[in-house]
Amino acid sequence: MAIVNFSVPDDVKKAFDRAFKSKNKSAVIADLMRRAVADAQRKKQRADLFRSLTEGRRRRPSATDEQIRSARAAGRS
């Protein structure tokens, strides 16, 4: 088990102590830290996926406005 020391504003500590007065505060903090790690991993995954998808745009063929209008018109008839 690791020991972590950090500073928080007094009002946050007081609110935390009130909210979790009957709980194991170390367990609560550990759970919050696990959630923060998971959130950071999801954020990175989303950013990587977005980057991958947008990089693919440069390799895909593009169409002019006229080609798009023509294709729409052909699809309607």
C-alpha positions as a printed NumPy array, in Angstrom:
array([[  0.   ,   0.   ,   0.   ],
       [  1.319,   3.452,  -0.873],
       [  0.927,   6.577,   1.208],
       [ -0.028,   9.727,  -0.698],
       [  0.131,  13.211,   0.789],
       [ -1.513,  16.175,  -0.916],
       [ -2.981,  19.524,   0.017],
       [ -6.567,  20.588,  -0.534],
       [ -8.4  ,  23.786,   0.379],
       [ -9.819,  23.769,   3.907],
       [-13.411,  24.117,   2.69 ],
       [-13.025,  21.051,   0.453],
       [-11.585,  18.991,   3.328],
       [-14.42 ,  20.032,   5.64 ],
       [-17.071,  19.228,   3.028],
       [-15.396,  15.877,   2.304],
       [-15.254,  15.01 ,   5.993],
       [-18.966,  15.876,   6.393],
       [-20.023,  13.963,   3.289],
       [-18.043,  10.837,   4.161],
       [-18.025,  10.965,   7.972],
       [-19.077,   7.325,   8.359],
       [-16.998,   5.984,   5.46 ],
       [-13.452,   4.767,   5.119],
       [-11.963,   7.951,   3.677],
       [ -8.912,   6.153,   2.298],
       [-11.215,   3.826,   0.333],
       [-13.238,   6.789,  -0.943],
       [-10.079,   8.59 ,  -2.117],
       [ -8.752,   5.385,  -3.733],
       [-12.042,   4.95 ,  -5.611],
       [-11.966,   8.577,  -6.783],
       [ -8.381,   8.107,  -7.965],
       [ -9.362,   4.929,  -9.881],
       [-12.179,   6.853, -11.565],
       [ -9.833,   9.713, -12.465],
       [ -7.381,   7.265, -14.039],
       [-10.179,   5.58 , -16.017],
       [-11.501,   8.977, -17.167],
       [ -8.025,  10.02 , -18.312],
       [ -7.619,   6.759, -20.237],
       [-11.007,   7.197, -21.942],
       [-10.129,  10.789, -22.825],
       [ -6.87 ,   9.643, -24.412],
       [ -8.654,   6.853, -26.315],
       [-11.216,   9.34 , -27.667],
       [ -8.464,  11.754, -28.715],
       [ -6.525,   8.949, -30.428],
       [ -9.649,   7.755, -32.228],
       [-10.55 ,  11.277, -33.324],
       [ -7.019,  11.818, -34.629],
       [ -7.137,   8.501, -36.493],
       [-10.487,   9.317, -38.094],
       [ -9.523,  12.835, -39.109],
       [ -6.186,  11.702, -40.564],
       [ -8.138,   9.344, -42.805],
       [-10.01 ,  12.269, -44.333],
       [ -6.917,  13.348, -46.234],
       [ -6.678,   9.958, -47.945],
       [-10.34 ,   9.671, -48.893],
       [-11.449,  10.935, -52.291],
       [-13.363,  14.188, -52.233],
       [-16.158,  15.416, -54.467],
       [-16.979,  18.882, -55.693],
       [-20.306,  20.541, -54.919],
       [-21.359,  19.971, -58.505],
       [-20.562,  16.235, -58.3  ],
       [-22.579,  15.952, -55.088],
       [-25.567,  17.808, -56.589],
       [-25.387,  15.6  , -59.684],
       [-25.286,  12.425, -57.607],
       [-28.268,  13.578, -55.527],
       [-30.237,  14.409, -58.648],
       [-29.4  ,  11.043, -60.203],
       [-30.517,   9.275, -57.021],
       [-33.885,  11.042, -57.064],
       [-34.839,   9.998, -60.571]])
